[in-house]
């Protein structure tokens, strides 16, 4: 049974935080699905991820290609995980079910702490997932580094 980790982004944008979390996930041996709601936003993230870290390469692809099953990181708007992802990263308010949290190793919910609507969506997700019995952690970078602020 996995857990949902909520990342409250206040200092670094998603474009900076996501690659760091993806590298950690790949380092743990996990395949990852990054779920968003907007194909154009995922295309922009795809471009950003190709720039990658200066000292490395972050292998990934956008769902819908012939190589989906081979991608260590797959950007998608869907709920399927053709790459066998055991880690799901939900961005921009993408939906996550309690069944997914319980079936996967980790679910990361990243939200913009400077956007009131995004904060409200994340609060609703926290309430729904913890109410369904999912383990959850809330992480904040407000103090300048990531700190666990709550656990359920």
MARBA-3410 file (N, C-alpha, C, O; in Angstrom, 1 decimal):
152
0.8,-1.2,0.0,0.0,0.0,0.0,0.9,1.2,0.0,1.8,1.4,0.8 ~ 0.6,2.1,-0.9,1.4,3.3,-1.1,1.0,4.5,-0.2,0.2,4.3,0.7 ~ 1.5,5.6,-0.6,1.1,6.8,0.2,1.1,8.0,-0.8,1.7,8.0,-1.9 ~ 0.3,9.0,-0.4,0.2,10.2,-1.2,1.1,11.3,-0.6,1.0,11.6,0.6 ~ 2.0,11.9,-1.3,2.9,12.9,-0.8,2.4,14.2,-1.5,2.5,14.3,-2.8
2.0,15.2,-0.7,1.6,16.5,-1.3,2.8,17.5,-1.2,3.3,17.7,-0.1 ~ 3.1,18.1,-2.3,4.2,19.0,-2.4,3.6,20.4,-2.7,3.1,20.7,-3.8 ~ 3.7,21.3,-1.7,3.2,22.6,-1.7,4.3,23.5,-2.3,5.2,23.9,-1.5 ~ 4.3,23.9,-3.5,5.3,24.7,-4.2,5.1,26.1,-3.9,4.1,26.7,-4.4 ~ 6.1,26.8,-3.2,6.0,28.2,-3.0,7.2,28.9,-3.4,7.1,30.1,-3.7
8.3,28.3,-3.5,9.6,29.0,-3.9,10.1,28.6,-5.3,10.5,29.5,-6.0 ~ 10.0,27.3,-5.6,10.4,26.8,-6.9,9.2,26.5,-7.7,8.2,25.9,-7.2 ~ 9.2,26.8,-9.0,8.1,26.4,-9.9,8.1,24.9,-10.1,9.1,24.2,-9.9 ~ 7.0,24.4,-10.7,6.9,23.0,-11.0,8.0,22.6,-11.9,8.6,21.5,-11.8 ~ 8.4,23.4,-12.9,9.5,23.1,-13.8,10.8,22.8,-13.2,11.7,22.2,-13.7
11.0,23.4,-12.0,12.3,23.1,-11.2,12.1,21.9,-10.3,13.0,21.1,-10.1 ~ 10.9,21.8,-9.7,10.7,20.7,-8.7,10.5,19.4,-9.3,11.0,18.3,-8.8 ~ 9.7,19.3,-10.4,9.4,18.0,-11.0,10.7,17.3,-11.5,10.7,16.1,-11.2 ~ 11.6,17.9,-12.1,12.8,17.1,-12.5,13.6,16.5,-11.3,14.1,15.4,-11.4 ~ 13.6,17.2,-10.2,14.3,16.7,-9.0,13.5,15.5,-8.5,14.1,14.5,-8.1
12.2,15.5,-8.4,11.4,14.4,-7.9,11.5,13.2,-8.9,11.5,12.1,-8.5 ~ 11.5,13.5,-10.2,11.6,12.4,-11.2,13.0,11.7,-11.0,13.0,10.5,-11.1 ~ 14.1,12.5,-10.9,15.4,11.9,-10.7,15.4,11.0,-9.5,16.0,9.9,-9.5 ~ 14.8,11.4,-8.3,14.8,10.6,-7.1,14.0,9.3,-7.4,14.3,8.2,-6.9 ~ 12.8,9.4,-8.1,12.0,8.3,-8.3,12.7,7.3,-9.2,12.7,6.1,-9.0
13.4,7.8,-10.3,14.1,6.9,-11.2,15.3,6.2,-10.4,15.6,5.1,-10.6 ~ 15.9,7.0,-9.5,17.0,6.5,-8.6,16.5,5.3,-7.7,17.3,4.5,-7.4 ~ 15.2,5.4,-7.4,14.6,4.3,-6.5,14.2,3.1,-7.4,13.7,2.1,-6.9 ~ 14.4,3.2,-8.7,14.1,2.1,-9.6,12.6,2.1,-10.1,12.1,1.1,-10.6 ~ 11.9,3.2,-9.9,10.5,3.3,-10.2,10.3,3.9,-11.6,11.1,4.7,-12.0
9.3,3.4,-12.3,8.8,4.0,-13.5,7.7,5.0,-13.1,7.1,4.7,-12.1 ~ 7.6,6.1,-13.8,6.8,7.2,-13.3,5.8,7.6,-14.4,6.1,7.7,-15.6 ~ 4.6,7.9,-14.0,3.6,8.6,-14.9,3.4,10.0,-14.3,3.1,10.1,-13.1 ~ 3.5,11.0,-15.2,3.2,12.4,-14.8,1.9,12.7,-15.4,1.7,12.8,-16.6 ~ 0.8,12.9,-14.6,-0.5,13.1,-15.0,-0.9,14.6,-14.9,-0.8,15.2,-13.8
-1.2,15.2,-16.0,-1.7,16.6,-16.1,-3.1,16.6,-16.7,-3.7,15.5,-17.0 ~ -3.7,17.8,-16.8,-5.0,17.9,-17.4,-5.0,18.5,-18.8,-6.0,18.5,-19.5 ~ -3.8,19.1,-19.1,-3.7,19.9,-20.4,-2.6,19.4,-21.2,-1.4,19.5,-20.8 ~ -2.9,19.0,-22.4,-1.9,18.5,-23.3,-0.8,19.5,-23.7,0.4,19.2,-23.8 ~ -1.2,20.8,-23.8,-0.3,21.8,-24.1,0.7,22.0,-23.0,1.9,22.3,-23.2
0.2,21.9,-21.8,1.1,22.1,-20.6,2.1,20.9,-20.5,3.3,21.2,-20.2 ~ 1.6,19.7,-20.8,2.5,18.6,-20.8,3.6,18.7,-22.0,4.7,18.3,-21.8 ~ 3.2,19.3,-23.1,4.1,19.5,-24.2,5.2,20.5,-23.7,6.4,20.3,-24.1 ~ 4.8,21.5,-23.0,5.8,22.5,-22.5,6.7,21.8,-21.5,7.9,22.1,-21.5 ~ 6.2,21.0,-20.6,7.0,20.2,-19.7,8.0,19.3,-20.4,9.1,19.1,-20.0
7.5,18.7,-21.4,8.3,17.8,-22.3,9.5,18.5,-22.8,10.7,18.1,-22.7 ~ 9.3,19.7,-23.3,10.4,20.6,-23.8,11.4,20.9,-22.7,12.6,20.8,-22.8 ~ 10.9,21.3,-21.5,11.7,21.6,-20.4,12.5,20.4,-19.9,13.7,20.5,-19.6 ~ 11.9,19.2,-19.9,12.6,18.0,-19.4,13.7,17.6,-20.4,14.7,17.0,-19.9 ~ 13.5,17.9,-21.6,14.6,17.6,-22.6,15.8,18.4,-22.3,16.9,18.0,-22.7
15.6,19.6,-21.8,16.8,20.4,-21.4,17.6,19.7,-20.3,18.8,19.8,-20.2 ~ 16.8,19.0,-19.4,17.4,18.1,-18.4,18.3,18.8,-17.5,18.6,20.0,-17.6 ~ 18.8,18.0,-16.5,19.9,18.6,-15.7,21.2,18.7,-16.5,21.4,18.0,-17.4 ~ 22.0,19.7,-16.1,23.2,20.0,-16.9,24.1,18.8,-16.9,24.9,18.6,-17.9 ~ 24.1,18.0,-15.9,25.0,16.9,-15.8,24.4,15.5,-16.1,25.0,14.5,-15.8
23.2,15.5,-16.7,22.6,14.2,-16.9,21.5,14.3,-18.0,21.4,15.2,-18.8 ~ 20.7,13.2,-18.0,19.7,13.0,-19.0,18.4,12.4,-18.3,18.6,11.5,-17.5 ~ 17.3,13.0,-18.5,16.1,12.5,-17.9,15.2,11.9,-19.0,14.4,12.6,-19.7 ~ 15.2,10.5,-19.1,14.5,9.9,-20.2,13.0,9.9,-19.9,12.5,9.6,-18.8 ~ 12.3,10.3,-21.0,10.8,10.4,-20.8,10.2,10.5,-22.2,10.8,10.6,-23.2
8.8,10.5,-22.2,8.1,10.6,-23.4,6.7,11.1,-23.1,6.2,11.1,-22.0 ~ 6.0,11.5,-24.2,4.6,11.9,-24.0,3.7,10.7,-24.5,4.0,10.1,-25.5 ~ 2.7,10.4,-23.7,1.8,9.2,-24.0,1.2,9.4,-25.4,0.9,10.5,-25.9 ~ 1.0,8.2,-26.0,0.4,8.2,-27.4,1.4,7.8,-28.4,1.0,7.7,-29.6 ~ 2.6,7.5,-28.1,3.6,7.1,-29.0,3.7,5.6,-29.0,3.2,4.9,-28.1
4.5,5.1,-30.0,4.7,3.6,-30.1,5.6,3.1,-29.0,5.5,1.9,-28.8 ~ 6.3,3.9,-28.4,7.3,3.5,-27.3,6.8,3.7,-25.9,7.6,3.7,-25.0 ~ 5.5,3.9,-25.7,5.0,4.2,-24.4,5.4,3.2,-23.3,5.8,3.6,-22.2 ~ 5.4,2.0,-23.6,5.7,0.9,-22.7,7.2,1.0,-22.3,7.5,0.5,-21.2 ~ 8.0,1.5,-23.1,9.4,1.6,-22.8,9.9,2.8,-22.0,11.0,2.9,-21.6
9.0,3.8,-21.8,9.4,5.1,-21.2,9.5,5.0,-19.7,8.5,4.5,-19.1 ~ 10.6,5.3,-19.1,10.8,5.4,-17.7,9.9,6.4,-17.1,9.3,6.2,-16.0 ~ 9.6,7.5,-17.8,8.7,8.6,-17.4,7.8,8.9,-18.5,8.3,9.1,-19.6 ~ 6.5,8.8,-18.2,5.5,9.0,-19.3,4.6,10.2,-18.9,3.9,10.1,-17.8 ~ 4.6,11.2,-19.7,3.7,12.4,-19.5,2.3,12.1,-20.1,2.3,11.7,-21.3
1.2,12.2,-19.4,-0.1,11.8,-19.9,-1.2,12.6,-19.3,-1.1,13.2,-18.2 ~ -2.3,12.7,-20.0,-3.5,13.2,-19.4,-4.5,12.1,-19.0,-5.6,12.4,-18.5 ~ -4.1,10.9,-19.3,-5.0,9.8,-19.0,-4.7,9.1,-17.7,-3.8,9.5,-17.0 ~ -5.5,8.1,-17.4,-5.4,7.4,-16.1,-4.6,6.1,-16.3,-4.2,5.5,-15.3 ~ -4.4,5.7,-17.5,-3.7,4.4,-17.8,-2.2,4.7,-17.6,-1.7,5.8,-17.7
-1.5,3.6,-17.3,0.0,3.7,-17.1,0.7,2.6,-18.0,1.1,1.6,-17.4 ~ 0.7,2.8,-19.3,1.2,1.8,-20.2,2.7,1.5,-20.0,3.2,0.5,-20.4 ~ 3.4,2.4,-19.3,4.8,2.1,-19.0,5.0,1.4,-17.7,6.2,1.2,-17.3 ~ 4.0,0.9,-17.1,4.1,0.1,-15.8,4.5,1.0,-14.6,5.1,0.5,-13.7 ~ 4.1,2.2,-14.7,4.5,3.2,-13.6,4.0,2.7,-12.2,2.9,2.2,-12.1
4.9,2.8,-11.2,4.6,2.5,-9.9,4.5,3.8,-9.0,4.2,3.7,-7.8 ~ 4.9,4.9,-9.7,4.8,6.2,-9.1,4.0,7.1,-10.0,4.3,7.1,-11.2 ~ 3.1,7.8,-9.4,2.3,8.8,-10.2,2.5,10.2,-9.6,2.5,10.4,-8.4 ~ 2.8,11.1,-10.5,3.0,12.5,-10.1,1.8,13.3,-10.8,1.8,13.4,-12.0 ~ 0.9,13.8,-10.0,-0.2,14.5,-10.5,0.1,16.0,-10.4,0.5,16.5,-9.3
-0.1,16.7,-11.5,0.2,18.1,-11.5,-1.1,18.9,-12.0,-2.0,18.3,-12.6 ~ -1.1,20.2,-11.6,-2.2,21.1,-12.1,-3.6,20.6,-11.8,-4.5,20.8,-12.5 ~ -3.7,19.9,-10.6,-5.0,19.5,-10.2,-5.6,18.2,-10.8,-6.7,17.9,-10.7 ~ -4.7,17.5,-11.4,-5.1,16.2,-12.0,-5.7,15.3,-10.9,-5.2,15.2,-9.8 ~ -6.7,14.6,-11.3,-7.4,13.7,-10.3,-6.5,12.5,-10.0,-5.8,11.9,-10.8
-6.7,12.1,-8.7,-6.0,10.9,-8.2,-7.0,10.1,-7.3,-7.7,10.7,-6.5 ~ -7.2,8.8,-7.5,-8.1,8.1,-6.8,-7.5,7.4,-5.6,-6.2,7.2,-5.6 ~ -8.2,7.1,-4.6,-7.7,6.3,-3.4,-7.2,5.0,-3.8,-6.2,4.5,-3.3 ~ -7.9,4.4,-4.8,-7.4,3.0,-5.3,-6.0,3.1,-5.9,-5.2,2.2,-5.7 ~ -5.7,4.2,-6.6,-4.4,4.4,-7.2,-3.4,4.5,-6.1,-2.3,3.9,-6.1
-3.7,5.4,-5.1,-2.7,5.5,-4.0,-2.4,4.2,-3.3,-1.3,3.9,-3.0 ~ -3.4,3.4,-3.1,-3.3,2.1,-2.4,-2.5,1.1,-3.3,-1.9,0.2,-2.8 ~ -2.7,1.2,-4.6,-2.1,0.2,-5.6,-0.6,0.6,-5.9,0.2,-0.3,-6.3 ~ -0.2,1.8,-5.8,1.1,2.3,-6.3,2.1,2.4,-5.1,1.7,2.5,-4.0 ~ 3.3,2.5,-5.5,4.4,2.7,-4.4,4.2,4.1,-3.9,4.3,4.3,-2.7
4.0,5.1,-4.7,3.9,6.5,-4.3,3.1,7.3,-5.3,3.1,7.1,-6.5 ~ 2.3,8.2,-4.7,1.6,9.2,-5.5,2.1,10.6,-5.0,2.0,10.8,-3.8 ~ 2.6,11.4,-5.9,3.0,12.8,-5.6,2.0,13.7,-6.2,1.7,13.7,-7.4 ~ 1.5,14.6,-5.3,0.6,15.6,-5.8,1.3,17.0,-5.7,1.5,17.4,-4.5 ~ 1.6,17.6,-6.8,2.4,18.9,-6.8,1.4,20.0,-7.1,0.7,19.9,-8.1
1.4,21.0,-6.2,0.5,22.1,-6.5,1.2,23.5,-6.1,2.0,23.6,-5.3 ~ 0.7,24.5,-6.9,1.3,25.8,-6.8,0.7,26.5,-5.6,-0.5,26.8,-5.6 ~ 1.5,26.7,-4.6,1.0,27.4,-3.3,0.7,28.8,-3.5,0.2,29.4,-2.6 ~ 1.0,29.4,-4.6,0.7,30.8,-4.9,-0.6,31.0,-5.7,-0.9,32.1,-6.0 ~ -1.2,29.9,-5.9,-2.5,29.9,-6.6,-3.6,29.4,-5.7,-3.6,28.2,-5.4
-4.5,30.3,-5.3,-5.5,29.9,-4.3,-6.4,28.7,-4.8,-6.7,27.9,-4.0 ~ -6.7,28.7,-6.0,-7.6,27.7,-6.6,-6.8,26.3,-6.5,-7.4,25.3,-6.2 ~ -5.5,26.3,-6.8,-4.7,25.1,-6.7,-4.6,24.6,-5.3,-4.7,23.4,-5.1 ~ -4.5,25.5,-4.4,-4.4,25.1,-2.9,-5.8,24.5,-2.5,-5.8,23.5,-1.8 ~ -6.9,25.0,-3.0,-8.2,24.5,-2.6,-8.4,23.1,-3.2,-8.9,22.2,-2.5
-7.9,22.9,-4.4,-8.0,21.6,-5.0,-7.2,20.6,-4.2,-7.6,19.5,-4.0 ~ -6.0,21.0,-3.9,-5.1,20.1,-3.1,-5.7,19.7,-1.7,-5.6,18.6,-1.3 ~ -6.3,20.7,-1.1,-7.0,20.5,0.2,-8.1,19.5,0.0,-8.3,18.6,0.9 ~ -8.9,19.6,-1.0,-9.9,18.6,-1.3,-9.4,17.2,-1.6,-10.0,16.3,-1.1 ~ -8.3,17.2,-2.3,-7.6,15.9,-2.5,-7.1,15.2,-1.2,-7.3,14.1,-1.0
-6.5,16.1,-0.4,-6.0,15.6,0.9,-7.2,15.0,1.7,-7.1,13.9,2.2 ~ -8.3,15.7,1.8,-9.4,15.3,2.6,-10.0,14.0,2.0,-10.4,13.1,2.7 ~ -10.2,14.0,0.7,-10.7,12.8,0.1,-9.9,11.5,0.2,-10.3,10.5,0.6 ~ -8.6,11.7,0.0,-7.7,10.6,0.1,-7.5,10.1,1.5,-7.5,8.9,1.8 ~ -7.2,11.0,2.5,-7.1,10.6,3.9,-8.4,10.0,4.4,-8.4,9.1,5.2
-9.5,10.6,4.0,-10.8,10.1,4.4,-11.1,8.7,3.9,-11.9,8.0,4.5 ~ -10.4,8.3,2.8,-10.6,7.0,2.2,-9.6,6.0,2.9,-9.5,4.8,2.5 ~ -8.8,6.5,3.8,-7.8,5.6,4.5,-6.5,5.6,3.9,-5.6,4.8,4.3 ~ -6.1,6.5,3.0,-4.8,6.5,2.4,-3.8,7.2,3.3,-4.2,8.2,4.0 ~ -2.6,6.7,3.4,-1.6,7.4,4.1,-1.2,8.6,3.3,-1.2,8.5,2.0
-0.8,9.7,4.0,-0.5,10.9,3.2,0.5,11.7,4.0,0.5,11.7,5.3 ~ 1.3,12.5,3.3,2.3,13.4,3.9,2.2,14.7,3.2,2.0,14.8,2.0 ~ 2.3,15.8,3.9,2.3,17.1,3.4,3.7,17.8,3.5,4.2,17.9,4.6 ~ 4.3,18.2,2.4,5.6,18.7,2.4,5.5,20.2,1.9,4.8,20.5,1.0 ~ 6.3,21.1,2.6,6.3,22.5,2.2,7.7,22.9,2.1,8.6,22.5,2.8
7.9,23.8,1.1,9.3,24.4,0.9,9.3,25.9,1.4,10.2,26.6,1.1 ~ 8.3,26.3,2.2,8.2,27.7,2.6,9.4,28.2,3.3,9.8,29.4,3.2 ~ 10.1,27.3,4.1,11.2,27.7,4.9,12.5,27.7,4.1,13.6,28.0,4.6 ~ 12.4,27.4,2.8,13.6,27.4,2.0,14.2,26.0,1.6,15.0,25.9,0.7 ~ 13.7,25.0,2.3,14.0,23.7,2.0,12.8,22.8,2.3,11.9,23.3,3.0
12.7,21.6,1.8,11.6,20.8,1.9,11.5,20.3,3.4,12.4,19.7,3.9 ~ 10.3,20.5,4.0,10.1,20.0,5.3,8.7,19.3,5.4,7.7,19.8,4.8 ~ 8.6,18.2,6.1,7.4,17.5,6.3,6.6,18.2,7.3,7.1,18.4,8.5 ~ 5.4,18.7,7.0,4.6,19.5,7.9,3.4,18.8,8.5,2.9,19.1,9.6 ~ 3.0,17.7,7.9,1.8,16.9,8.4,1.9,15.5,7.8,2.5,15.2,6.8
1.3,14.6,8.6,1.2,13.2,8.2,-0.1,12.6,8.6,-0.6,12.9,9.8 ~ -0.8,11.8,7.8,-2.0,11.2,8.2,-2.0,9.7,7.7,-3.0,9.0,8.0
END
